[in-house]
Amino acid sequence: MKAFSLARDLATEQRAFLRRRRGVWQPHLERVRGFLGDGLRSADPGRPVLVLGAGSGLEVPWRLAPPGTVGWDADPWSRARTWLRHGRWAPWEFQDLTGGLGALSALAWRTARQPFTGQVRTSLASYRRLVGLLGTLQPQAAPLRAWIQQHRPGTILAANVMGQFGVVAQRAVERAFAGYPDGGEDPDGPDALEQAMDAWTARAVRAFLGALLDSGAELWLVHDRGVLFGTTPAELGPLREPWPAQLRAAPLHAGAPLEAMDPLCGVDVLAESRDRGPDRHQRWLWPVAEGQTHVMEALRIPPGSR
């Protein structure tokens, strides 16, 4: 089996992300840096501070981080980029936050490839087998839970990482099948696989959130709440739940349809954290690229008991 490399996938994603035109990102960067900066300023310097999805330091104001703050990002270049951008050679973790991407990649490879030749299976049976077996995978965020258990951080920042779980999982399946599986003449093939992948992503997001909430740490969470595609300009009305109810087309395009995708695959972060209700909650629009706008969400969850 070809070795799974989360680091390679994340490095590829990061390079593609940083190549995009960032001229219109300033409002987003100011918001996210301001929010995460508040988290770093308020952190107890006497307890460990953890930054998840630290990336290249583009969205994290590391100059405000207490000494010893730990970054976590499996992209092998993330630590070096943070040093170049902020002059901070921070302690770093290069592990899979879901704890399950390796198992998913291995399953996809075994299902997609002939055992001796490594050739891609082209029959619909391989797609159906993958759909059936994906339900047996239960990502538990074990590396993250183990780190929290050992270090007991007082503050954890999650910098736009949850929305990437499904993207990286899809890349693993695409590599195994040498492209995203095509169901051929079976109309249920691609849809069934998409549903199974979404279900895996939802389990990974819930496991990740569960580890954070069980930690008892003060949480500062920034994540993609939704992704809008197409050219219809969108606006956000007053904060409402569920999140799509807050969306509306811009006045000159009233009534035009908005095509929205949920990168968290049905997981409602507010509902998951109801026992430790957030005391700060905001959303804004981030035009990432032409025809692609992200609905960003930021939540501050006060410390809890552990």
Backbone bond lengths (Angstrom), bond angles and torsions (degrees), N, CA, C in turn:
res aa  C-N    CA-C-N  psi(-1)  N-CA   C-N-CA  omega(-1)  CA-C   N-CA-C  phi
1 M - - - 1.444 - - 1.524 110.01 -
2 K 1.320 115.97 136.92 1.455 119.85 176.96 1.530 109.29 -66.19
3 A 1.315 116.27 134.42 1.456 119.94 -175.41 1.520 110.98 -65.45
4 F 1.334 114.92 136.02 1.450 121.26 175.67 1.517 109.20 -76.70
5 S 1.312 117.17 137.31 1.452 120.74 179.14 1.520 109.49 -133.66
6 L 1.328 116.26 94.39 1.449 120.47 174.76 1.520 110.19 -60.94
7 A 1.332 116.40 -39.56 1.457 120.23 -179.81 1.528 110.76 -58.29
8 R 1.329 116.32 -43.53 1.470 119.77 -179.76 1.521 111.20 -63.76
9 D 1.344 116.30 -44.48 1.461 119.82 -179.42 1.524 111.41 -62.61
10 L 1.336 116.08 -44.54 1.455 118.99 -178.42 1.526 111.23 -69.55
11 A 1.320 117.22 -35.38 1.460 119.33 176.42 1.525 110.33 -63.56
12 T 1.333 117.07 -40.19 1.461 121.16 177.50 1.516 111.01 -62.81
13 E 1.348 116.33 -46.13 1.461 120.69 178.93 1.523 110.83 -62.11
14 Q 1.331 116.80 -42.29 1.455 120.51 -177.91 1.528 110.88 -64.96
15 R 1.337 117.10 -40.80 1.463 119.87 179.13 1.525 110.46 -63.64
16 A 1.331 116.74 -43.33 1.463 120.19 179.18 1.528 110.80 -63.47
17 F 1.334 115.94 -39.74 1.458 121.33 179.23 1.529 110.98 -63.24
18 L 1.322 117.20 -46.75 1.460 121.01 -175.59 1.526 112.73 -73.17
19 R 1.345 117.20 -18.18 1.457 119.85 178.50 1.537 112.41 -77.04
20 R 1.321 117.12 -17.02 1.452 119.96 -176.14 1.533 110.71 -68.29
21 R 1.318 114.47 156.92 1.456 119.54 178.37 1.526 109.04 -69.68
22 R 1.323 115.97 120.15 1.461 119.98 -173.93 1.526 113.39 -105.35
23 G 1.335 116.48 12.81 1.457 119.49 -176.77 1.516 114.07 -61.74
24 V 1.357 117.43 -29.89 1.471 120.32 -177.50 1.531 111.69 -99.28
25 W 1.313 116.90 10.89 1.463 119.53 -177.04 1.525 113.51 -86.85
26 Q 1.339 118.41 -8.75 1.455 119.75 -169.93 1.530 113.97 -56.39
27 P 1.346 119.93 -44.69 1.471 118.20 178.07 1.528 112.40 -58.37
28 H 1.339 116.41 -41.33 1.467 119.32 177.54 1.515 110.88 -63.44
29 L 1.320 117.19 -47.67 1.462 120.22 -177.36 1.527 111.16 -61.93
30 E 1.324 117.56 -38.58 1.462 119.90 178.29 1.524 111.05 -64.22
31 R 1.323 116.92 -40.83 1.467 120.44 179.90 1.525 111.89 -66.10
32 V 1.336 115.61 -49.81 1.453 118.51 -175.19 1.524 111.15 -69.63
33 R 1.319 117.51 -38.65 1.466 120.00 177.34 1.524 110.64 -66.15
34 G 1.335 116.86 -38.01 1.453 119.54 178.07 1.514 111.92 -64.55
35 F 1.333 116.52 -42.80 1.459 120.84 -179.06 1.528 110.90 -66.96
36 L 1.332 116.52 -51.57 1.461 119.24 179.86 1.530 111.37 -66.68
37 G 1.331 116.40 -31.90 1.462 119.33 175.79 1.520 111.71 -62.17
38 D 1.335 117.22 -38.96 1.470 120.10 175.61 1.524 110.40 -60.22
39 G 1.340 115.69 -39.82 1.457 119.12 178.52 1.509 112.78 -63.94
40 L 1.324 116.87 -41.03 1.461 120.52 179.89 1.534 111.31 -70.71
41 R 1.323 116.71 -37.33 1.468 119.76 178.97 1.529 111.75 -65.25
42 S 1.331 116.08 -38.34 1.459 119.64 -174.79 1.525 113.11 -85.37
43 A 1.337 117.59 -7.39 1.464 120.91 -176.75 1.527 110.84 -66.05
44 D 1.318 114.98 141.67 1.467 121.29 175.34 1.525 108.29 -72.85
45 P 1.336 118.82 113.49 1.473 119.84 -177.52 1.517 112.86 -68.42
46 G 1.321 116.87 -10.58 1.460 119.99 178.54 1.511 113.07 -85.04
47 R 1.340 117.65 -5.12 1.465 121.31 178.38 1.519 109.10 -123.85
48 P 1.325 118.17 154.33 1.467 120.25 180.00 1.530 112.13 -59.49
49 V 1.314 115.20 144.58 1.463 123.24 175.11 1.524 107.28 -120.73
50 L 1.330 116.67 134.99 1.458 122.16 -174.56 1.519 109.27 -125.46
51 V 1.343 116.31 130.62 1.462 122.13 177.56 1.522 108.33 -113.91
52 L 1.318 116.96 109.95 1.466 122.69 -177.85 1.524 109.77 -93.42
53 G 1.337 115.91 138.62 1.451 119.32 -175.57 1.503 111.09 68.01
54 A 1.327 116.20 38.64 1.458 120.88 -173.08 1.517 112.26 -63.66
55 G 1.325 117.70 -26.89 1.451 121.82 175.54 1.517 113.15 57.68
56 S 1.328 115.47 -140.95 1.459 120.97 -176.74 1.519 112.09 -91.75
57 G 1.334 117.26 4.60 1.453 120.11 -177.83 1.516 113.45 84.79
58 L 1.334 118.09 8.71 1.461 120.99 -178.54 1.527 111.17 -65.24
59 E 1.336 117.70 -38.64 1.460 121.68 -175.57 1.528 113.11 -104.12
60 V 1.321 117.85 -8.57 1.472 121.52 -176.16 1.531 109.50 -106.77
61 P 1.348 118.96 119.26 1.465 121.37 179.31 1.527 111.26 -80.44
62 W 1.318 116.22 81.30 1.462 121.50 -172.98 1.526 113.61 -62.33
63 R 1.322 118.76 -20.99 1.467 119.38 178.95 1.526 111.42 -63.62
64 L 1.345 116.83 -20.66 1.461 121.07 179.75 1.524 112.54 -92.31
65 A 1.343 117.72 -6.11 1.464 120.84 -175.23 1.521 110.94 -74.13
66 P 1.341 117.81 135.69 1.464 119.84 175.59 1.528 110.95 -60.12
67 P 1.334 117.94 153.94 1.472 120.15 176.66 1.530 110.74 -55.04
68 G 1.318 115.92 139.79 1.457 120.65 178.27 1.509 114.68 85.37
69 T 1.348 118.25 -0.25 1.468 120.28 177.25 1.528 109.54 -57.07
70 V 1.333 115.90 133.58 1.464 122.45 -175.05 1.528 110.03 -99.84
71 G 1.317 116.76 131.86 1.455 122.01 172.73 1.517 110.86 -95.93
72 W 1.326 116.38 152.03 1.476 121.28 179.38 1.514 107.55 -137.73
73 D 1.303 117.16 114.19 1.459 122.50 176.56 1.518 107.33 -163.46
74 A 1.327 117.42 125.99 1.457 120.69 -174.87 1.522 113.46 -76.60
75 D 1.330 118.04 -10.35 1.461 120.39 173.42 1.531 108.01 -62.94
76 P 1.342 119.27 120.92 1.464 120.78 -174.37 1.522 113.81 -65.00
77 W 1.342 117.80 -16.80 1.464 120.54 -178.33 1.523 111.91 -97.71
78 S 1.324 118.29 -3.09 1.462 120.41 -173.43 1.523 112.06 -62.87
79 R 1.297 117.84 -42.35 1.466 120.94 -178.89 1.535 110.87 -64.86
80 A 1.332 116.09 -43.07 1.460 120.06 -179.79 1.525 111.19 -65.84
81 R 1.346 117.19 -40.44 1.466 119.69 178.77 1.527 110.72 -65.03
82 T 1.326 116.34 -38.02 1.465 119.20 177.60 1.533 110.38 -63.88
83 W 1.313 116.94 -40.86 1.464 120.70 177.29 1.527 110.76 -62.02
84 L 1.344 116.69 -44.00 1.461 119.97 -179.70 1.528 111.52 -65.59
85 R 1.332 116.05 -37.00 1.463 119.36 -176.63 1.516 112.77 -80.52
86 H 1.336 117.48 -36.20 1.461 121.22 -171.27 1.530 113.98 -121.75
87 G 1.310 117.98 -7.38 1.458 119.46 -177.37 1.520 112.84 69.73
88 R 1.345 117.25 24.58 1.468 121.36 179.57 1.525 109.28 -116.73
89 W 1.332 117.30 112.87 1.466 121.52 173.74 1.531 106.44 -93.13
90 A 1.320 114.83 80.13 1.463 121.12 -170.71 1.520 111.20 -79.02
91 P 1.339 118.03 154.27 1.467 119.95 167.41 1.527 108.61 -57.56
92 W 1.336 116.37 146.05 1.473 118.34 -169.64 1.525 110.97 -143.16
93 E 1.333 114.89 147.04 1.459 122.54 171.17 1.525 108.44 -116.42
94 F 1.334 116.23 130.86 1.461 121.45 -178.96 1.533 109.84 -114.45
95 Q 1.319 117.82 55.71 1.467 121.16 -176.83 1.528 110.84 -119.42
96 D 1.327 114.75 166.66 1.455 123.12 178.41 1.526 109.03 -77.71
97 L 1.315 117.50 118.13 1.462 120.75 -178.67 1.526 112.93 -67.38
98 T 1.328 117.89 -26.80 1.464 119.51 179.34 1.529 111.79 -79.14
99 G 1.332 116.53 -26.53 1.460 120.07 -174.26 1.515 113.27 71.10
100 G 1.344 118.71 6.44 1.459 120.27 -174.13 1.508 116.19 -132.36
101 L 1.325 118.42 -1.58 1.460 119.41 -176.70 1.523 112.29 -69.32
102 G 1.329 118.07 -32.87 1.458 120.32 177.25 1.517 111.77 -63.06
103 A 1.337 116.37 -44.09 1.469 120.33 179.19 1.525 110.78 -65.25
104 L 1.336 117.46 -39.19 1.461 120.46 178.75 1.525 110.64 -63.64
105 S 1.336 116.60 -44.79 1.460 120.36 -179.77 1.525 111.10 -63.24
106 A 1.325 116.86 -42.46 1.465 120.24 179.86 1.528 111.02 -63.41
107 L 1.336 116.64 -41.60 1.462 120.13 178.27 1.525 110.89 -63.62
108 A 1.337 116.90 -44.71 1.460 119.61 -179.88 1.518 110.97 -62.00
109 W 1.341 116.91 -39.32 1.471 120.03 -178.87 1.526 110.94 -67.52
110 R 1.331 116.86 -44.94 1.476 119.62 178.82 1.519 111.35 -61.91
111 T 1.323 116.45 -36.08 1.464 120.61 -178.13 1.516 111.64 -75.51
112 A 1.312 116.92 -35.82 1.461 121.09 -172.76 1.518 113.53 -85.89
113 R 1.341 117.91 -25.08 1.464 119.77 -167.59 1.529 113.16 -115.03
114 Q 1.325 115.22 146.27 1.457 120.94 171.89 1.530 108.51 -65.76
115 P 1.340 118.44 140.32 1.466 120.24 -172.06 1.518 115.14 -64.03
116 F 1.308 119.26 -32.78 1.462 119.83 -175.00 1.526 112.63 -103.29
117 T 1.322 116.61 -38.33 1.466 119.35 -177.00 1.527 112.76 -89.02
118 G 1.331 117.14 -23.12 1.462 120.20 -176.15 1.513 113.18 75.44
119 Q 1.358 116.51 7.09 1.465 119.92 179.68 1.525 110.21 -71.72
120 V 1.337 115.22 148.03 1.470 120.41 -178.55 1.522 109.68 -72.66
121 R 1.330 115.28 131.27 1.474 119.80 172.86 1.526 107.91 -74.20
122 T 1.302 117.19 137.01 1.463 120.83 -178.39 1.511 112.97 -108.62
123 S 1.312 118.56 -0.61 1.458 120.21 -177.63 1.525 110.76 -78.99
124 L 1.333 115.16 152.82 1.467 119.95 176.62 1.518 111.33 -63.81
125 A 1.327 117.25 -22.92 1.461 120.28 -178.41 1.522 111.27 -60.68
126 S 1.336 116.96 -35.12 1.462 118.76 -179.32 1.517 110.90 -67.49
127 Y 1.337 117.62 -38.02 1.458 120.53 178.44 1.531 110.06 -66.12
128 R 1.338 114.39 -44.38 1.468 118.35 -178.71 1.525 110.85 -65.03
129 R 1.331 116.50 -36.52 1.463 119.46 179.08 1.526 110.29 -65.28
130 L 1.325 116.60 -42.03 1.459 119.36 177.95 1.524 110.93 -62.24
131 V 1.333 116.45 -43.30 1.465 120.02 177.62 1.520 110.59 -57.48
132 G 1.322 116.95 -45.17 1.458 120.18 -178.52 1.519 113.51 -66.74
133 L 1.335 116.95 -35.33 1.462 120.14 -175.22 1.522 113.62 -85.50
134 L 1.339 117.29 -21.03 1.459 118.86 -178.88 1.528 111.43 -60.18
135 G 1.308 116.47 -31.41 1.459 120.15 -179.79 1.517 113.70 -66.34
136 T 1.332 117.10 -16.18 1.473 119.36 -179.98 1.529 111.76 -83.92
137 L 1.324 117.54 -12.24 1.467 120.77 -178.20 1.522 109.86 -85.80
138 Q 1.313 115.54 127.80 1.465 121.37 -177.65 1.528 109.54 -126.88
139 P 1.337 117.82 86.41 1.474 119.24 178.83 1.524 110.44 -61.77
140 Q 1.324 116.61 135.83 1.467 121.48 -173.68 1.525 113.69 -120.20
141 A 1.330 118.61 3.41 1.469 121.92 -177.47 1.523 110.96 53.33
142 A 1.334 117.04 39.43 1.468 121.42 -174.01 1.530 113.38 -60.92
143 P 1.338 120.72 -43.63 1.476 118.94 179.41 1.527 112.13 -60.71
144 L 1.324 116.61 -40.11 1.467 119.89 179.60 1.524 110.32 -66.63
145 R 1.308 117.66 -44.57 1.470 120.31 179.09 1.532 110.94 -61.23
146 A 1.318 116.50 -39.74 1.460 119.65 -179.62 1.527 110.85 -65.86
147 W 1.331 117.10 -41.43 1.467 120.17 179.21 1.528 110.26 -63.85
148 I 1.312 116.43 -44.38 1.468 120.43 179.59 1.517 110.63 -62.24
149 Q 1.332 116.75 -42.74 1.461 120.56 179.96 1.528 111.27 -61.41
150 Q 1.318 116.34 -38.73 1.462 120.25 -177.78 1.527 112.50 -76.03
151 H 1.347 117.37 -40.15 1.469 120.36 -169.65 1.528 113.55 -104.71
152 R 1.311 118.86 -20.69 1.463 123.83 178.27 1.539 111.85 48.69
153 P 1.310 117.25 67.27 1.472 120.07 -178.87 1.525 111.74 -67.25
154 G 1.342 115.02 149.12 1.455 120.10 175.71 1.508 112.51 -88.60
155 T 1.353 116.95 -26.19 1.462 122.47 -179.20 1.523 108.92 -138.39
156 I 1.330 115.51 135.05 1.464 121.53 175.66 1.518 108.14 -128.45
157 L 1.330 116.10 128.60 1.454 122.54 172.87 1.525 108.16 -108.10
158 A 1.329 117.15 133.19 1.464 121.72 174.52 1.520 107.37 -114.80
159 A 1.322 116.47 106.15 1.462 122.48 -168.89 1.525 111.04 -97.94
160 N 1.329 115.83 81.25 1.467 121.12 171.70 1.526 112.34 59.32
161 V 1.333 115.93 49.98 1.459 119.84 -176.88 1.527 113.40 -111.00
162 M 1.338 118.28 -32.17 1.470 119.64 -174.30 1.523 113.01 -60.54
163 G 1.320 116.66 -37.43 1.453 119.46 -178.20 1.509 114.22 -69.16
164 Q 1.346 117.93 -7.19 1.462 121.69 -179.60 1.524 113.19 -91.34
165 F 1.339 117.13 -14.03 1.467 118.77 -175.12 1.524 111.63 -58.55
166 G 1.328 116.99 -47.85 1.458 120.30 -178.12 1.513 112.88 -66.82
167 V 1.329 117.08 -36.01 1.464 121.49 179.94 1.524 110.31 -63.08
168 V 1.348 116.73 -47.01 1.464 120.05 -177.84 1.531 110.31 -68.60
169 A 1.329 117.56 -36.89 1.461 120.82 177.09 1.532 110.58 -62.17
170 Q 1.322 117.03 -42.43 1.462 120.08 178.74 1.519 111.24 -63.66
171 R 1.339 116.81 -38.47 1.471 119.48 178.51 1.529 110.68 -61.99
172 A 1.329 117.17 -37.49 1.465 120.29 179.26 1.530 110.89 -63.29
173 V 1.336 116.34 -41.68 1.468 120.19 178.78 1.525 110.34 -68.71
174 E 1.312 116.87 -40.90 1.468 120.16 178.61 1.524 111.18 -59.60
175 R 1.335 116.92 -41.07 1.456 119.34 -179.47 1.523 110.66 -66.63
176 A 1.306 117.04 -40.79 1.464 119.95 -178.83 1.526 111.27 -62.74
177 F 1.333 116.34 -41.14 1.458 120.57 -177.39 1.530 112.50 -93.71
178 A 1.344 117.05 7.49 1.465 121.27 -176.73 1.524 110.50 56.11
179 G 1.288 116.49 43.52 1.466 123.59 -177.08 1.514 108.35 130.54
180 Y 1.313 117.80 159.29 1.466 119.11 -177.63 1.519 109.09 -65.60
181 P 1.337 117.76 133.93 1.471 120.42 -176.22 1.516 112.97 -53.86
182 D 1.307 115.30 133.81 1.458 122.90 178.33 1.515 107.71 -107.81
183 G 1.310 116.04 121.62 1.464 119.89 -176.69 1.508 114.65 -74.49
184 G 1.315 118.21 1.62 1.459 120.66 177.35 1.515 111.21 63.71
185 E 1.337 116.46 -127.03 1.451 120.32 -176.98 1.522 112.24 -86.49
186 D 1.304 118.02 -4.28 1.456 121.50 -179.35 1.531 108.49 -89.09
187 P 1.357 117.62 107.75 1.468 119.10 -175.78 1.517 113.09 -66.42
188 D 1.340 117.44 -18.25 1.456 119.97 -178.97 1.524 112.43 -86.49
189 G 1.341 118.07 -12.64 1.459 119.93 -175.27 1.515 114.11 -59.60
190 P 1.351 118.64 -63.90 1.461 119.63 -177.80 1.520 113.05 -61.86
191 D 1.359 117.82 -39.76 1.456 120.10 -178.61 1.517 111.26 -64.61
192 A 1.326 116.70 -41.84 1.461 119.93 -179.54 1.519 111.01 -64.26
193 L 1.325 117.19 -40.01 1.453 120.14 178.54 1.529 110.96 -67.76
194 E 1.321 116.10 -41.09 1.458 119.39 178.21 1.529 110.83 -60.47
195 Q 1.331 116.26 -41.91 1.462 119.24 178.74 1.523 111.46 -64.69
196 A 1.332 116.64 -39.98 1.467 119.85 179.11 1.528 111.33 -66.66
197 M 1.324 116.82 -38.43 1.467 120.30 177.24 1.525 110.92 -66.75
198 D 1.331 116.61 -40.96 1.459 120.07 177.56 1.529 110.93 -62.27
199 A 1.328 116.34 -39.81 1.461 119.79 179.28 1.528 110.73 -64.86
200 W 1.349 117.40 -40.83 1.471 119.89 176.20 1.527 110.30 -61.86
201 T 1.332 116.71 -44.14 1.464 120.46 -179.83 1.518 110.83 -60.88
202 A 1.326 117.33 -42.99 1.462 120.37 178.85 1.527 111.00 -61.12
203 R 1.329 117.41 -40.29 1.471 120.05 178.19 1.533 110.45 -65.26
204 A 1.333 116.40 -39.30 1.466 119.84 179.37 1.523 111.13 -65.56
205 V 1.328 117.04 -42.26 1.468 120.64 179.54 1.529 110.08 -64.83
206 R 1.334 117.68 -43.05 1.470 120.07 179.61 1.526 111.40 -64.82
207 A 1.321 116.88 -39.13 1.472 119.32 178.60 1.522 110.66 -64.79
208 F 1.321 116.86 -41.45 1.465 122.16 178.47 1.529 110.32 -62.88
209 L 1.327 116.44 -49.08 1.462 120.05 178.64 1.523 111.36 -62.44
210 G 1.333 116.57 -39.40 1.456 119.77 178.67 1.515 112.22 -60.56
211 A 1.333 116.60 -41.40 1.465 119.78 178.21 1.525 111.05 -63.16
212 L 1.325 117.32 -39.89 1.456 120.64 179.41 1.527 111.39 -67.22
213 L 1.320 116.49 -46.20 1.464 119.97 -177.34 1.522 111.42 -68.03
214 D 1.329 117.26 -36.19 1.468 120.53 178.55 1.523 112.38 -69.37
215 S 1.350 116.57 -19.00 1.467 119.69 -176.63 1.522 112.55 -68.21
216 G 1.335 117.40 -25.18 1.455 120.65 -174.91 1.518 113.85 76.34
217 A 1.342 117.38 -1.34 1.469 121.06 -178.30 1.526 110.60 -74.05
218 E 1.323 115.32 158.64 1.458 120.58 168.27 1.527 107.23 -68.66
219 L 1.350 117.08 130.12 1.457 121.41 -174.00 1.523 110.72 -115.31
220 W 1.319 114.78 133.50 1.458 122.23 173.45 1.531 106.27 -121.76
221 L 1.318 117.07 105.18 1.460 122.41 -170.75 1.522 110.58 -112.02
222 V 1.323 116.37 126.21 1.469 122.55 171.74 1.519 106.81 -124.03
223 H 1.334 116.72 131.10 1.467 118.90 -177.13 1.525 110.18 -158.07
224 D 1.343 114.59 161.82 1.459 120.89 171.53 1.520 108.11 -69.81
225 R 1.342 116.40 120.21 1.468 119.38 174.44 1.522 110.30 -89.84
226 G 1.331 116.21 -30.49 1.453 120.82 177.65 1.518 110.18 -160.79
227 V 1.313 115.83 163.37 1.467 121.99 176.83 1.522 107.56 -129.50
228 L 1.335 116.47 127.06 1.454 122.89 179.58 1.519 109.16 -104.76
229 F 1.329 115.30 135.07 1.460 120.83 178.02 1.526 109.59 -117.32
230 G 1.320 115.60 154.70 1.458 119.94 178.70 1.513 111.52 104.96
231 T 1.310 115.51 -177.66 1.460 121.15 -173.01 1.527 113.35 -105.95
232 T 1.323 119.04 -0.06 1.461 120.90 178.80 1.524 110.19 -70.72
233 P 1.326 119.35 117.88 1.465 120.44 178.41 1.529 110.36 -63.30
234 A 1.321 116.33 138.30 1.461 121.55 -177.33 1.518 110.76 -119.43
235 E 1.320 115.47 158.00 1.455 123.14 174.66 1.519 108.40 -134.20
236 L 1.331 115.53 162.75 1.455 121.65 173.04 1.519 108.78 -109.93
237 G 1.330 115.46 125.93 1.444 119.75 173.63 1.518 110.24 -80.94
238 P 1.341 118.29 -165.80 1.464 121.20 176.21 1.526 110.87 -56.62
239 L 1.324 116.49 149.60 1.463 122.36 -177.75 1.520 110.07 -55.07
240 R 1.334 116.22 122.65 1.468 121.75 -178.65 1.511 109.47 -142.94
241 E 1.324 115.25 157.16 1.464 121.73 174.48 1.522 109.01 -120.98
242 P 1.339 117.25 145.44 1.466 127.58 -6.98 1.526 110.88 -68.10
243 W 1.344 116.06 164.96 1.457 120.55 -170.56 1.525 114.59 -56.85
244 P 1.373 120.83 -34.63 1.472 117.22 -179.43 1.526 112.74 -63.38
245 A 1.356 117.63 -23.04 1.466 119.97 179.72 1.517 111.99 -67.83
246 Q 1.317 117.45 -16.77 1.462 121.61 179.37 1.523 111.94 -83.58
247 L 1.338 116.99 -16.41 1.461 121.96 -176.29 1.521 111.49 -82.21
248 R 1.323 115.21 146.02 1.457 119.86 172.03 1.524 108.11 -156.23
249 A 1.319 115.48 152.55 1.455 119.84 175.67 1.522 109.09 -70.91
250 A 1.322 116.38 149.35 1.459 121.27 177.92 1.526 109.67 -59.36
251 P 1.362 118.12 153.46 1.472 121.54 -172.27 1.524 115.09 -50.30
252 L 1.322 117.43 -42.33 1.459 118.96 -178.33 1.519 112.81 -71.78
253 H 1.353 116.56 -7.23 1.471 120.69 -178.90 1.528 110.45 -123.81
254 A 1.324 116.73 25.77 1.468 120.97 -177.64 1.525 110.44 -54.68
255 G 1.310 115.12 133.54 1.458 121.11 -179.68 1.503 114.28 90.43
256 A 1.326 117.89 -12.93 1.465 119.97 178.52 1.525 109.38 -70.74
257 P 1.333 118.05 142.01 1.469 120.17 -178.04 1.524 111.75 -70.80
258 L 1.322 116.25 146.85 1.462 122.83 174.59 1.523 108.12 -114.24
259 E 1.319 115.48 124.81 1.468 121.08 179.51 1.525 108.60 -93.73
260 A 1.339 116.62 108.71 1.460 121.55 -174.81 1.526 110.46 -117.55
261 M 1.326 114.99 142.48 1.465 122.49 177.12 1.522 108.80 -124.07
262 D 1.320 116.59 143.39 1.462 122.34 -179.16 1.521 109.50 -102.42
263 P 1.347 119.33 104.72 1.465 120.30 -178.51 1.524 113.19 -70.82
264 L 1.345 117.85 -13.94 1.464 120.62 178.09 1.525 111.26 -94.19
265 C 1.323 116.72 3.48 1.475 122.81 170.59 1.531 112.51 54.14
266 G 1.323 115.46 46.94 1.450 120.04 173.70 1.516 115.62 93.19
267 V 1.317 118.54 -7.82 1.466 120.71 179.47 1.530 108.39 -78.84
268 D 1.328 116.27 126.11 1.460 122.46 178.06 1.524 107.99 -100.51
269 V 1.326 116.30 109.29 1.465 120.26 -175.97 1.525 110.80 -61.76
270 L 1.335 117.28 -37.67 1.463 120.21 177.97 1.522 111.05 -61.10
271 A 1.328 116.15 -44.87 1.466 119.52 -179.66 1.520 111.38 -66.02
272 E 1.323 116.69 -39.52 1.461 119.97 -179.56 1.529 111.45 -64.80
273 S 1.334 116.73 -29.35 1.463 120.45 -175.45 1.523 112.62 -103.88
274 R 1.323 117.98 19.35 1.465 120.48 -173.26 1.522 112.90 -60.54
275 D 1.348 118.02 -29.79 1.466 119.54 -179.62 1.526 112.17 -71.23
276 R 1.313 116.55 -17.04 1.470 121.42 177.41 1.521 107.79 -130.14
277 G 1.307 116.19 62.06 1.450 122.70 -170.75 1.510 114.61 -46.47
278 P 1.337 118.28 132.49 1.462 121.66 179.47 1.526 111.30 -61.45
279 D 1.318 117.07 144.19 1.458 120.31 174.60 1.525 111.89 -106.33
280 R 1.343 116.54 -1.63 1.462 121.72 169.61 1.513 108.34 -137.96
281 H 1.323 116.29 135.42 1.464 120.44 -177.03 1.521 107.67 -152.52
282 Q 1.318 116.32 124.94 1.458 120.38 178.19 1.520 110.00 -148.57
283 R 1.319 115.33 156.70 1.467 122.04 174.82 1.518 108.62 -136.17
284 W 1.331 115.18 152.22 1.458 121.01 175.76 1.514 108.86 -153.95
285 L 1.325 116.05 167.20 1.465 121.86 179.88 1.525 109.84 -100.05
286 W 1.329 114.80 137.87 1.460 121.36 179.82 1.524 108.35 -125.86
287 P 1.347 119.05 106.02 1.466 120.74 177.05 1.530 110.44 -74.97
288 V 1.306 116.67 96.64 1.464 121.58 -174.63 1.523 111.69 -74.04
289 A 1.332 115.77 -41.64 1.465 120.96 -179.28 1.517 107.66 -157.82
290 E 1.320 116.08 170.09 1.465 119.23 179.37 1.530 109.50 -60.09
291 G 1.323 115.93 126.40 1.452 120.68 -179.82 1.517 114.66 79.14
292 Q 1.333 118.48 8.84 1.474 121.40 -179.31 1.525 109.11 -142.48
293 T 1.319 115.85 112.64 1.463 122.32 179.05 1.520 108.89 -124.45
294 H 1.330 116.73 132.19 1.456 121.27 179.97 1.528 110.38 -99.64
295 V 1.327 115.52 137.88 1.458 121.60 170.39 1.524 106.61 -90.83
296 M 1.324 116.54 110.31 1.459 121.63 -177.00 1.531 110.47 -92.91
297 E 1.323 115.26 146.09 1.464 121.34 178.25 1.520 109.11 -130.19
298 A 1.324 116.34 138.31 1.461 122.25 177.72 1.531 108.89 -129.11
299 L 1.327 116.00 130.26 1.464 122.33 -178.97 1.510 109.41 -132.52
300 R 1.328 115.91 135.54 1.474 120.61 169.32 1.519 107.14 -110.28
301 I 1.333 116.42 121.71 1.460 122.85 -178.78 1.510 107.81 -111.34
302 P 1.323 118.69 119.26 1.472 121.71 -176.37 1.533 111.89 -61.93
303 P 1.320 116.77 159.58 1.482 119.93 177.81 1.519 111.11 -58.20
304 G 1.319 115.50 148.66 1.453 121.08 177.38 1.512 109.63 -126.73
305 S 1.316 115.51 -179.99 1.475 120.01 179.08 1.512 108.88 -82.56
306 R 1.326 114.63 155.44 1.465 119.36 177.27 1.507 109.32 -135.61
